[in-house]
Amino acid sequence: EAAVEDLKNVCFVCNLQRWRLDQEGLGFNRHIKLEHNPRMYLYFLLHIKNKHRNQQSGQERYVHDNVWPKVGHSDTRWLPRMQTFSFHNHSESMKKESVALAESLQGLSTAVAKGCEGFDRFE
C-alpha cells in the first residue's frame, strides 16, 4: 500500500514530490508522462544493454558502466535526483517550449514502444 501511494505522489525517476511538481513545474502528471517517463528510462537501458560497447556514446557508456559494473554494485548517480528541466525554465515562454519538446518526445516514445514489441526476453 505504501509503495503504491509513493508511486502516486513521488516521481520514480527524480524523487520529487507531487505537490512541488504541481506548484513549481509542469504538474505531476505531465512531469511523469513527458519529462521523467519511467518507460523511456527502461527503453534507454534496454537500448544500451543491447548496443555493442564500441558503438556506445560516452553518455551511454557512462550509464552502462554504472548500471552494470564489472565489479561491485550498480550506481544511480546518472539519474536526475531531485531536479527536473522544467524547474530551470522560469519564464512562461520557456515552459511552453519545454512542453512542446516533451510532447514531441512522447511521440518518439510511442514509436520506440512499437519497435520493442517483438522483444520476448532480455539478457
N, C-alpha and C positions, 0 to 999 in steps of 0.2 A: 504494500500500500504506500509506504513512504517513497519507494523508488518510482512508482507511477506518478505520485504527487510531484516529485522532483522533476520528472520529465515534462510535466505540465507547466512548471514555474521557473525552470532554470535551463539555460541554453546548454545542451550536451557538449558543444564544442568549446565555447569560451567561458562557461560557468557564470555568466551574468544573470541576474535575477530578472524575472518578468517585469516587475514594477519599474525597474530602471530603464529597461529597453522600451517600455511603453511611454515613459516620460521623456527620455533623452534621445532615443533612437528612432527607428522606423516603426516601432511597435514589435512586441514579442513574436506574433505570428508571422509577420513579414520577415523579421530577422531570421527565424529558424527555417523559413521557406526559401529566402533569397540570399542571405548573407552567409549563414552557417548551417547549411542543409547537411545533416549527418550523412545522407545518402551520397552527396557529392564527395565527401571525405572518404567514404568507403570506396567509391569508384576510383578515386585518385590512388588509394592504397592498392587496390587490385591492379591498376594500371602499372604502377612502379614495381609491384611484386612480379609481374609477368614480363616486364621490359628488361632486355639484356643490359647488364651493367654498363657496357661500353656505349650504349645508346641513351643512357640517362643524362639529364641535365645536372648541373651542380646542385640545384634545389632538390631534384628528385633523389639524387644520391644521398644528400644530407638526411632527408626524411627516411629513406630506405634504411640507412645505417642506424638511425635512431629507433626505428620500429623493429627491425630485425638485426640486432647487433651480432657480430660473430662471437663476442664474449660478453657476459653479463646480462643485465635486464634491459628491456626496452625503455625508451625515454620519450616523454611527451613534450619536450621543450619546443618542438616545432609547431605545436598548436597555439593559436592566439588566445592565451589565457587572460581573462578579464579585460579584453579590448575588442573593439569592432570598428570597422571602417566608418560607419555612419556617425559615431561619436566625434570623429575628427572633422566632419563636414557641418560647420555651424550655420552657414548661410542656407536659405531655403532653396536657392537655385542649385547648390551643390548636392543637397539632399535629393532633389528631383533627378539630377544626373545620376546619382548613385542608385536610385530606384530603377531608372531606365536600364542601366548597366546590369543590375541584379536580375531584372526581368529577362533580359536577353540571355543571361547565363542560365536562367531556368529553362529556356528553350534548348540550350545545349545539354542541360541535364536530362531532358526528355529524350534527346537523340542518343545520348550515351546509354541511358537505361534500355532503350530499344536494342542497341548494339550489344548489350551484355546479357540479353535474354537467353542466349544459347549456352551460356556457361553452366555446366552441371556441377562441377566441383572446382575447388581452388586448392592449389598446393602451397 
